[in-house]
């Protein structure tokens, strides 16, 4: 792989990481800590939404983000010809 392709590959990879980590930060830190009082006014599956995000939601979102990252990286690997 040429140096330009390697740079483009890593640039796209870092873009994916920045987006996914921002989503993770938003869900786990902002929703679970900063906005917990506002979210607690809403109920989800019988629990206050702020409590749910702090206890369960952030873990579910984290697992979903891992699956999304794997799919994105498989697609990116194929695009740049580095798939196995």
N, C-alpha and C positions, 0 to 999 in steps of 0.2 A: 504494500500500500504506500502511495506517495505521501510525502510530508504534508501537502495541502489537504489531502483526504483525511489524514490522521487528525489534523487540526479541526477540520470541519466535523469529524466524528465526535471529538471530545467537546467541541462547542455545543453541538446538539445534545450530547449526553448531559452536560452541565446545565443546559436550559431545562431539560426534563427534571433533573434533580432539584433545581431551584423552585420550579413550579410545585412539585410534589411535596417538598419540605415546607413550602409556604402553606399548603393546604393542611399538612400535619400540624404546623404551628398554630394555625387558625383554629382548628378543631380542638386540639388538646390544651393549648394555653389560653387562647382568647375565650373560646366557648366554655372551657372547663373551669377557668379561674376568674377572668375579668367580667364576663357577661353572665355569670352564674345566677345572680339575683334576678336579672331580667328574664332569663330563660326559665327560671323556676316558676314563673307565672303560667307556663304552658305545660300541659301534661302529655306524656308519651308512654304508652303501654302501662298506664297506671302510676308512673313515676314522674316526678318533676323533671323537665327537660334538662335543666342545668346539672342536676344530680346524675342523670343518665349519661350526659356527655362526659362528666368527670369520671364516672365509674366504668361505663361500658362503651359508650360511643367512640371515644378516642381510640380504644383498642380495635374496634371493628374497622374504623376508618384506616388505621395503620395497616391492618392486614389487607384491606382492599387496595391501599396504595402500593403495597409490595407486589400484589398481583398485577396492577396496572404498570408498574415499573418493569416487571419481567416481560410483559407483552410489548411495551414500548422498546425495550432493549433488543428483543428478538427481531422486531421490525427494523430497528436501526442497524443491527448487525447484518441483516439481509441486504439492506440498502447499500451498505458499504462493502459487502462481500467478505465479511469476517465471521459469518455464521458457521456453525459446525455441522 
